Amino acid sequence: MEKWYVAHSKPRNEELLWKQFCLRSFESYYPCVPVQTMNSRTQRKQPYFPGYLFVHVDLEVTGRSVLEWIPGGTGLVSFGNEPAIISDGLIYAIKQQIDRLTLASDTPSVVLCKGDNVVVHGGVFAGYEGIFDVQLSGTDRVRVLLSLLNDQFIPVEMSAGYIHQAKQS
């Protein structure tokens, strides 16, 4: 009976492993999320679970050794020498989350410039105000200067989704 398993890839070889599964006609799922690059017109994708992807096979038919020795992979995630089985519901939930993240990245956001006043609305610094410093290269993270101690600005890196431009008065 076919089940979902977690395959472990060699470092930065998720796409190679996914292609190997495709070449062998194994159903697989390689969840990726879009990442904004410094060039605002381009995006690239990065793995949602670096080092892991999912494969849907019948191990009794396929054989475990095929998945253990496939190029780009290091085998199946196992506990007590038993491959970990992932439910269809969890795969569906992951796909839904990836779809939400992809849709959110397609939604144009306000472009912030260095020196813009921002308000943090998520994470441990929620409620603080700061000054936008820079979008970090190749990630959805930003550096914000927060006034935390004695009116000294401290650079803090956080998700770009945690900030929005402060209202002008």
C-alpha positions in Angstrom: 0.0 0.0 0.0 1.3 3.4 -0.9 2.2 5.8 1.9 3.9 9.1 2.3 7.5 9.0 3.7 10.0 11.7 4.5 13.1 11.5 2.4 16.3 13.2 3.6 18.5 14.9 1.0 22.2 15.8 1.1 22.8 19.4 1.9 21.3 21.7 -0.8 20.3 18.7 -2.9 16.6 18.8 -2.5 15.9 19.7 -6.1 18.3 17.0 -7.4 16.5 14.4 -5.2 13.1 15.6 -6.4 14.2 15.2 -10.0 15.5 11.7 -9.3 12.1 10.8 -7.9 10.4 12.2 -11.0 12.8 10.3 -13.3 11.8 7.1 -11.5 8.0 8.0 -11.7 7.7 8.2 -7.9 5.0 10.6 -6.7 6.8 13.2 -4.6 6.2 16.5 -3.0 8.9 19.2 -2.8 7.4 22.1 -0.9 9.1 25.4 -1.9 8.3 29.0 -1.0 9.0 32.1 -3.1 11.7 34.4 -1.7 12.1 38.0 -2.9 15.6 38.8 -4.2 17.2 42.3 -4.1 15.9 42.8 -7.6 12.2 43.5 -6.9 11.2 42.1 -10.3 12.5 38.6 -9.7 11.9 35.8 -7.2 13.5 32.5 -6.5 12.2 29.6 -4.5 13.7 28.0 -1.5 12.8 24.7 0.3 10.2 25.0 3.0 11.9 22.1 4.8 15.6 22.4 3.9 17.0 18.9 3.6 13.6 17.1 3.3 10.9 16.2 0.9 8.1 13.7 0.7 7.7 10.6 -1.4 4.6 8.5 -1.9 5.5 4.9 -2.6 4.7 1.3 -1.6 7.9 0.2 0.1 7.0 -3.5 -0.3 6.9 -3.0 -4.1 9.7 -0.4 -4.5 12.0 -1.6 -1.9 13.6 0.5 0.7 17.1 0.3 -0.7 16.1 2.1 -3.9 15.2 5.1 -1.7 18.3 4.7 0.5 20.8 4.9 -2.4 19.2 7.4 -4.8 21.5 10.2 -6.0 21.1 13.4 -3.9 19.5 11.5 -1.0 20.6 10.0 2.3 17.6 7.8 2.9 14.3 7.9 4.6 13.7 9.5 8.0 13.3 6.5 10.3 12.7 5.9 14.0 13.9 2.6 15.4 14.8 1.4 11.9 11.2 2.0 10.8 10.6 4.7 8.1 8.4 7.5 9.4 4.9 7.5 7.7 3.2 10.9 7.1 -0.5 11.1 6.9 -2.3 12.3 3.8 -3.9 15.0 6.0 -0.5 16.4 7.0 0.6 16.5 3.4 -2.6 18.3 2.5 -2.1 20.8 5.3 1.4 21.5 4.2 0.2 22.1 0.6 -2.4 24.5 1.9 0.2 26.5 3.9 2.5 26.7 0.9 -0.4 27.9 -1.2 -1.1 30.6 1.4 2.5 31.7 1.5 2.8 31.8 -2.3 -0.4 33.8 -2.6 0.9 36.3 0.1 4.2 36.7 -1.8 2.2 37.6 -5.0 0.4 40.3 -3.2 2.2 43.6 -3.7 3.4 45.1 -0.4 4.4 48.6 0.5 8.0 49.3 -0.4 9.9 50.7 2.5 12.9 53.0 2.1 15.8 53.3 4.5 14.8 55.7 7.3 11.0 55.1 7.1 9.2 54.9 10.4 7.7 51.4 11.0 5.7 49.7 13.7 6.4 46.0 14.6 3.1 44.0 14.8 4.5 40.5 15.2 7.1 38.5 17.0 8.8 39.3 20.3 9.1 43.1 19.5 5.4 43.5 18.7 4.2 47.0 19.7 7.6 48.7 19.3 8.3 51.4 16.8 11.5 51.7 14.8 13.2 52.8 11.7 13.5 50.6 8.6 17.1 50.0 7.7 17.4 47.4 5.0 15.8 44.3 3.2 18.3 41.5 3.8 19.5 39.9 0.6 17.7 36.8 -0.7 15.3 36.5 2.3 12.0 37.8 3.5 13.8 39.3 6.5 14.6 43.0 7.3 16.8 44.9 9.6 15.0 47.5 11.8 16.6 49.9 14.2 14.6 49.8 17.5 15.0 52.3 20.3 15.1 50.0 23.3 17.6 51.3 25.8 18.4 55.0 26.6 17.2 56.1 23.1 20.0 54.2 21.5 19.0 52.4 18.3 19.7 48.7 18.2 19.6 46.8 14.9 17.2 43.8 15.0 16.6 41.3 12.2 13.0 40.0 11.8 10.5 38.7 9.2 9.4 41.4 6.8 5.8 40.4 7.6 6.2 41.6 11.2 6.4 45.3 10.2 4.3 47.9 8.5 4.9 51.6 7.8 3.9 53.9 10.6 1.0 56.2 9.9 2.1 59.7 9.0 0.6 62.4 11.3 
